[in-house]
Amino acid sequence: MNLHEECLLRYLKRPDELSYSTEILKLNNFILEKQFIMKNFVAKSFLISYTEK
C-alpha cells in the first residue's frame, strides 16, 4: 500500500483527520518534487558545466 492509499484509508476511518492526511500528502509530494529536480536538472547542469570547461 502506498502513501496515497494509506492517507485515503486513514480519511475513510477518521474523516476528522483530513487536514492531517492532506499535510502528509503535501509533504510527500514536495519531497518527490525536490528529488525529481535534483535528479533531472541539478545533476545535468553540473555535468554540462563539467564537460564544457
Backbone hydrogen bonds, N-H to C=O, Kabsch-Sander energy under -0.5 kcal/mol:
donor,donor_aa,acceptor,acceptor_aa,energy
6,E,2,N,-2.3
7,C,3,L,-2.4
8,L,4,H,-2.2
9,L,5,E,-2.6
10,R,6,E,-2.5
11,Y,7,C,-2.4
12,L,8,L,-2.5
13,K,9,L,-2.0
14,R,10,R,-2.8
17,E,14,R,-2.2
18,L,15,P,-1.2
21,S,17,E,-2.3
22,T,18,L,-2.6
23,E,19,S,-2.1
24,I,20,Y,-2.0
25,L,21,S,-2.2
26,K,22,T,-2.4
27,L,23,E,-2.4
28,N,24,I,-2.5
29,N,25,L,-2.7
30,F,26,K,-2.3
31,I,27,L,-2.3
32,L,28,N,-2.4
33,E,29,N,-2.4
34,K,30,F,-2.4
35,Q,31,I,-2.4
36,F,32,L,-2.2
37,I,33,E,-2.5
38,M,34,K,-2.7
39,K,35,Q,-2.5
40,N,36,F,-2.7
41,F,37,I,-2.5
42,V,37,I,-1.7
43,A,38,M,-1.5
45,S,41,F,-2.2
46,F,42,V,-2.0
47,L,43,A,-1.8
48,I,44,K,-2.7
49,S,45,S,-2.5
50,Y,46,F,-2.4
51,T,47,L,-2.3
52,E,48,I,-1.8
53,K,49,S,-1.2
